[in-house]
Amino acid sequence: MSVNAMPVEFTERLVYLLGDLGAMRPQLGAVVTFDGMLDEARLRRALRLLLDAEPVLGCSFGADAVPPTWRRLDSIDEATLLRSTESSDPASDAAAFVAESFDPRDGPQLLGLLLHSEGHDTLAIKMAHAAVDGGALKETLYLLAQIYGELDAEPAWRPEPNLDGVRGPFAKAGFLEIVRALRESRIVAPPTDWGASDFVGDGQATYLSAVVEPKTFRPAAAMARCAGATVNDLILAAYYRVLYRLFDPAPGDRTPLQVSCELRKHLPKGTKTALSNISSAWSISLSRVEGETFEETLGRVVESTLAWKRSGAGRAGAIGMPLINSLTRRQGLDSLRRQMMRGFSGAVSGKGYPTLTNIGIIDEARLGFGARPAVTDAWLLGPIGSTVVLTASTFRNRLHLTIGAEVDAIERRSMEAIAQETAEEIAGWVDESETASRRSS
């Protein structure tokens, strides 16, 4: 390996500091289930080669260095990359594994758990969010599946290291657009009336989940398209309605939601990327309206989403962040930490706001680990937040909704209700539409 150190990009510093300030536990996870048993030795080898294919994964995060640096591990061949054990409840055990604290300063930036259960395996992967975002998490799964398959055909196969892939956002822009982008890239959290007691927990870190099955998700997505909405809009509307009901904000209260934003779409066409964090977030704020129907909530979400898209859909961040990165690249983390403490004082102190991160469709065609065993399901797990963080992912038209949180027994019931009732809101909308259709026919 020719790369022993790499600079830490601005987005990577942001995510690391959000964890350092206690706003979230910055780690992501993925779970893949199979109809048979994986070759454990080959999987271990594939994970090791993955650290060569994408060098950042084989690094530790040098937070105390000035500037902070990704540094290649000296003893990388001795690093633990995979645990394995028997399990009677692999889904729960996989979630518990991903929820365990994971420090990017130690390296490497991923760890796997292989769970054996009654003749079939479940693979869980945990990754540092400073190193990857949701899009890169999916690419990690695809690359791991590819390497595993290559090793089946040729055990001596080795990947070509990705040494020239882009690891941060950027977009071409003129002078005036650059000035506007820098102004809009300030680190400021939106004002919020969500109460601190609504979200903050100090219990055990865990993930809670719910599923919208294909027989419900397919018609829901089709109905959303007919209403001019995306799947993201659909989930946002359901999520908002559940939060209104559970936390009972007054009409007119400021109730913002943070929504993750993929910035790779702003890269020039043909740009080669490495596994990295090339994402940002935007805020939607819809006050509660008494007696509003699902369609009416969805309509307000669509209006806000379209306004955001017309404003550039995160383009300002794609322009501004690389400029800020250039200006601050030589600095340590202390300066950015102080700025974030001012801009995110509400979130850091507990008066935060919920988040939706929709990582989207997991591509079945790219997740093939060879002919056998076959993948039966897959889903993704987002960060564990000091506020409610709902993560959505879809595999074979099965929508998985997960919430990562540090909760006690009482809060756990509320968090379970958010995930489950968000799924039920979507199902209820489909049921109402089908009932109305039958009555009219």
C-alpha positions in Angstrom: 0.0 0.0 0.0 1.5 3.3 -1.1 -0.8 5.6 0.9 0.1 5.9 4.6 -1.8 9.1 5.4 -4.7 11.0 3.9 -6.2 14.4 4.9 -9.5 14.4 6.7 -12.2 16.2 4.7 -14.5 18.9 6.1 -17.6 16.6 6.1 -15.6 14.0 8.0 -14.5 16.5 10.6 -18.1 17.6 11.0 -19.4 14.1 11.6 -16.6 13.2 14.0 -17.2 16.4 16.1 -21.0 15.7 16.2 -20.0 12.5 18.0 -17.5 14.3 20.2 -20.1 16.9 21.2 -22.6 14.2 22.1 -25.1 15.0 19.4 -25.0 11.4 18.1 -23.0 8.2 18.1 -21.5 8.5 14.6 -21.6 4.9 13.3 -23.7 3.2 10.6 -24.6 -0.4 10.1 -25.9 -2.9 7.6 -27.5 -6.3 8.0 -27.7 -9.0 5.2 -29.5 -12.3 5.6 -28.8 -15.4 3.6 -30.6 -18.7 2.9 -27.5 -20.7 3.6 -24.0 -20.5 5.1 -21.2 -18.2 4.0 -17.6 -19.4 3.7 -16.2 -17.8 6.8 -12.5 -18.0 5.8 -13.3 -16.4 2.5 -15.4 -13.7 4.1 -12.5 -12.8 6.5 -10.2 -12.6 3.5 -12.7 -10.4 1.6 -12.9 -8.0 4.5 -9.1 -7.8 4.7 -8.9 -7.1 1.0 -11.6 -4.5 1.3 -9.1 -2.4 3.4 -6.8 -2.4 0.4 -9.5 -1.7 -2.2 -10.6 1.4 -0.2 -7.6 2.6 1.8 -9.5 4.9 4.2 -11.1 1.8 5.8 -7.7 0.6 6.9 -6.9 3.8 8.7 -7.3 5.3 12.2 -8.7 8.8 12.6 -6.0 11.1 14.0 -8.3 13.5 15.9 -5.4 15.1 17.9 -3.1 15.7 14.9 -3.0 19.2 13.5 -4.4 18.9 10.9 -6.4 15.8 11.6 -5.3 12.9 9.5 -6.4 9.4 8.3 -3.3 7.3 9.1 -2.8 3.7 7.8 -2.6 1.1 10.5 0.8 -0.4 11.0 -0.5 -3.7 12.1 -3.4 -4.0 9.7 -3.0 -7.7 9.1 -3.5 -8.3 12.8 -6.7 -6.2 13.0 -9.9 -8.0 14.1 -12.3 -7.6 11.2 -14.9 -10.3 11.8 -16.4 -12.0 14.8 -18.6 -15.1 14.5 -21.1 -16.8 16.9 -24.3 -18.8 17.1 -27.5 -16.9 17.5 -31.2 -17.8 18.2 -32.2 -14.2 17.3 -29.9 -12.9 14.6 -31.8 -9.7 13.8 -31.7 -8.6 17.4 -28.1 -9.7 17.9 -27.0 -7.8 14.7 -28.7 -4.6 15.9 -27.0 -4.9 19.3 -23.7 -5.4 17.7 -24.1 -2.3 15.5 -25.2 -0.3 18.6 -22.0 -1.1 20.5 -19.7 2.0 20.6 -17.2 2.2 17.8 -14.3 4.6 17.9 -12.8 5.8 14.6 -9.6 6.8 16.4 -8.8 3.1 16.8 -9.2 1.8 13.3 -10.0 0.1 11.1 -13.2 1.8 10.1 -15.4 -1.3 9.9 -16.1 -4.5 11.8 -18.2 -7.5 10.9 -20.3 -10.0 12.8 -21.3 -13.4 11.3 -24.3 -15.0 13.0 -25.0 -18.7 12.4 -28.6 -19.7 13.0 -30.3 -23.0 12.0 -28.5 -23.5 8.7 -28.4 -19.9 7.5 -26.2 -16.9 8.2 -26.7 -13.2 9.0 -23.9 -10.8 8.3 -23.8 -7.4 10.2 -21.3 -4.7 9.2 -20.6 -1.7 11.4 -18.8 1.4 10.1 -17.5 4.7 11.3 -19.8 7.5 10.0 -16.8 9.8 9.8 -15.4 7.6 7.1 -18.6 6.8 5.1 -22.1 8.1 4.6 -25.2 6.0 3.8 -24.4 5.9 0.0 -20.8 4.7 0.8 -22.2 2.1 3.2 -24.2 0.6 0.4 -21.1 0.7 -1.9 -19.2 -1.1 0.9 -21.7 -3.9 0.8 -21.5 -4.2 -3.0 -17.7 -4.1 -3.0 -17.5 -6.8 -0.3 -19.9 -9.0 -2.2 -17.8 -8.5 -5.4 -14.6 -9.4 -3.6 -16.2 -12.4 -2.0 -17.3 -13.6 -5.4 -13.9 -12.9 -7.0 -12.1 -15.0 -4.3 -14.5 -17.9 -5.1 -13.2 -17.9 -8.7 -9.6 -17.1 -7.9 -8.4 -17.4 -4.3 -5.2 -15.4 -5.1 -7.2 -12.4 -6.5 -6.3 -8.9 -5.2 -8.2 -5.6 -5.8 -6.7 -2.5 -7.3 -6.5 0.2 -4.5 -8.7 3.2 -5.1 -6.1 5.9 -4.7 -7.5 8.6 -6.9 -11.2 8.6 -6.0 -12.8 11.9 -4.8 -13.5 11.9 -1.1 -15.4 15.2 -0.7 -18.2 17.2 -2.4 -17.6 19.8 -5.0 -19.4 21.5 -7.9 -18.4 23.9 -10.6 -19.7 27.5 -10.0 -19.3 31.1 -10.9 -18.1 33.8 -8.5 -21.5 35.1 -7.4 -22.8 31.5 -6.8 -19.7 30.8 -4.7 -20.3 33.9 -2.6 -23.9 32.8 -2.0 -22.8 29.2 -1.2 -20.3 30.4 1.4 -23.0 32.5 3.1 -25.5 29.5 3.1 -22.9 27.0 4.3 -22.8 28.5 7.8 -23.2 25.9 10.6 -26.5 27.0 12.2 -29.3 24.8 13.5 -32.8 25.9 12.7 -34.9 27.3 15.6 -37.0 24.6 17.3 -39.9 24.3 19.8 -39.4 20.5 20.1 -38.9 20.0 23.8 -35.7 18.6 25.2 -37.6 16.1 27.3 -39.2 14.7 24.1 -36.1 13.1 22.8 -33.1 13.0 25.1 -32.2 9.6 26.6 -29.5 8.3 28.8 -30.2 4.5 28.7 -28.7 1.7 26.7 -28.0 2.2 23.0 -30.3 0.2 20.9 -32.1 0.0 17.5 -35.8 -0.3 17.2 -37.4 -1.3 13.9 -40.5 -1.7 11.8 -41.2 -3.0 8.2 -43.6 -2.0 5.4 -44.0 -5.2 3.4 -44.0 -5.2 -0.4 -47.8 -5.7 -0.7 -48.2 -2.4 1.1 -45.1 -0.5 0.0 -45.6 -1.0 -3.8 -49.1 0.6 -3.9 -48.0 3.3 -1.4 -45.1 4.3 -3.7 -47.4 4.3 -6.7 -50.0 6.5 -4.9 -47.2 8.9 -3.9 -46.0 9.2 -7.5 -49.6 10.0 -8.6 -49.6 12.8 -6.0 -46.3 14.2 -7.3 -44.4 12.8 -4.3 -41.3 10.7 -3.9 -40.8 7.8 -1.5 -38.8 10.2 0.7 -41.8 12.6 0.8 -44.1 9.7 1.7 -41.9 8.7 4.7 -41.5 12.3 5.8 -45.3 12.8 5.9 -45.9 9.6 7.9 -43.0 10.4 10.2 -44.3 14.0 10.9 -47.8 12.7 11.6 -46.5 10.3 14.2 -44.3 12.9 15.9 -47.3 15.3 16.0 -49.4 12.6 17.7 -46.8 11.4 20.2 -45.3 14.7 21.3 -48.3 16.9 20.8 -46.8 20.2 19.7 -49.1 23.2 19.6 -50.3 24.4 16.2 -47.8 27.1 15.1 -44.9 25.6 17.0 -41.6 25.4 15.1 -41.1 21.7 14.5 -38.2 21.3 12.1 -37.0 17.9 10.8 -33.5 17.4 9.5 -33.3 15.4 6.3 -30.0 13.8 5.0 -28.9 15.0 1.5 -26.7 13.1 -0.9 -24.2 15.5 -2.6 -22.7 13.1 -5.2 -25.3 14.2 -7.7 -23.6 17.6 -7.9 -20.2 16.1 -8.8 -19.2 16.6 -12.5 -20.3 13.7 -14.7 -17.9 10.9 -14.7 -16.1 11.8 -11.4 -14.6 8.8 -9.7 -15.3 8.6 -6.0 -13.8 6.7 -3.1 -15.7 5.4 -0.1 -16.3 8.6 1.9 -18.8 11.0 3.4 -20.2 13.1 0.6 -23.5 14.1 2.2 -25.1 17.0 4.0 -28.5 17.8 5.4 -31.4 20.2 4.9 -34.2 21.2 7.2 -38.0 21.1 6.6 -40.3 22.8 9.1 -44.0 22.1 9.1 -46.1 23.2 12.0 -48.9 20.9 13.2 -52.4 21.5 11.6 -55.3 20.0 13.5 -57.5 17.6 11.7 -55.2 17.3 8.7 -55.5 14.2 6.4 -52.5 12.2 5.3 -52.9 13.6 1.8 -52.8 17.1 3.1 -49.7 16.5 5.2 -48.1 14.9 2.1 -49.0 17.9 0.0 -47.3 20.3 2.4 -44.2 18.0 2.4 -44.1 18.0 -1.4 -44.3 21.8 -1.5 -41.4 22.1 0.9 -39.3 19.5 -0.9 -40.0 21.1 -4.3 -38.9 24.5 -2.9 -35.7 22.9 -1.6 -35.0 21.3 -5.0 -35.6 24.6 -6.8 -33.1 26.2 -4.4 -30.4 23.8 -5.6 -31.1 20.6 -3.6 -27.9 20.9 -1.6 -25.8 22.5 -4.4 -24.8 25.4 -2.1 -23.2 22.8 0.2 -21.4 21.1 -2.7 -19.9 24.4 -3.6 -19.3 25.9 -0.2 -17.9 22.9 1.7 -14.8 22.3 -0.5 -14.0 26.0 -0.2 -14.3 25.9 3.6 -12.3 22.7 3.5 -9.5 24.5 1.7 -9.5 27.4 4.1 -9.5 25.2 7.2 -7.5 22.2 6.1 -4.4 23.0 8.1 -6.3 23.7 11.3 -6.9 21.3 14.2 -10.4 20.4 15.3 -10.7 22.9 18.2 -11.6 25.8 16.0 -14.4 23.9 14.2 -15.6 22.5 17.6 -16.1 26.0 19.0 -18.0 27.1 15.9 -20.2 24.0 16.0 -21.0 24.6 19.7 -22.3 28.0 18.8 -24.3 26.9 15.8 -25.7 23.7 17.3 -26.1 24.9 20.8 -29.7 23.7 20.9 -29.0 20.2 19.6 -25.9 19.8 21.8 -27.8 20.9 24.9 -30.7 18.6 24.2 -33.3 21.0 22.7 -32.9 19.2 19.3 -35.0 18.0 16.5 -35.7 14.7 14.8 -33.9 13.5 11.7 -34.8 11.3 8.7 -32.1 9.7 6.7 -33.5 7.7 3.7 -30.5 5.7 2.4 -32.8 4.4 -0.4 -32.8 1.2 -2.4 -30.2 -1.5 -1.8 -29.4 -2.9 -5.3 -30.2 -6.6 -5.3 -28.1 -7.1 -8.5 -25.0 -5.7 -6.9 -25.4 -7.6 -3.6 -24.8 -11.1 -4.9 -22.3 -13.0 -2.9 -22.1 -15.7 -5.6 -24.6 -18.3 -6.6 -24.9 -19.7 -3.1 -26.0 -18.7 -0.6 -28.6 -16.3 -1.9 -29.4 -13.0 -0.1 -32.9 -13.1 1.4 -33.1 -9.6 2.9 -30.9 -6.5 3.7 -31.4 -3.3 5.6 -29.3 -0.4 6.9 -29.0 1.2 10.4 -28.2 4.9 10.8 -26.5 6.8 13.6 -27.6 6.6 17.2 -28.8 10.1 18.1 -29.4 12.2 21.1 -32.6 13.0 19.3 -34.9 10.7 17.2 -33.1 9.5 14.1 -35.2 7.5 11.7 -33.3 5.6 9.0 -35.1 4.1 5.9 -33.8 1.6 3.4 -35.5 -0.6 0.8 -34.7 -4.1 -0.5 -37.0 -5.9 -2.9 -39.7 -3.4 -2.2 -39.6 -4.1 1.5 -39.2 -0.8 3.4 -37.2 -1.1 6.7 -37.5 1.7 9.2 -35.0 1.8 12.1 -34.4 4.2 15.0 -31.1 4.2 16.9 -31.3 5.8 20.4 -30.0 5.6 23.9 -33.2 4.9 25.8 -34.6 3.6 29.1 -37.6 1.3 29.3 -40.2 4.1 29.1 -38.5 5.9 26.2 -38.1 2.5 24.4 -41.8 2.2 24.1 -42.0 5.7 22.6 -39.2 5.0 20.1 -40.8 1.7 19.1 -44.1 3.5 18.6 -42.4 6.0 16.3 -41.0 3.3 14.0 -44.1 1.1 14.1 -46.6 3.9 13.7 -44.7 5.5 10.8 -45.1 2.1 9.0 -48.8 2.0 10.1 -49.4 5.5 8.8 -48.3 4.4 5.3 -50.3 1.2 5.5 -53.4 3.1 6.7 -53.2 5.5 3.8 -53.2 2.5 1.4 -56.1 0.9 3.2 -58.2 4.1 3.1 -57.5 4.4 -0.6 -58.4 0.8 -1.4 -61.6 1.1 0.7 -62.6 4.2 -1.1 -61.9 2.6 -4.4 -64.1 -0.4 -3.6 -67.0 1.8 -2.5 -66.9 3.8 -5.7 -66.8 0.7 -7.9 
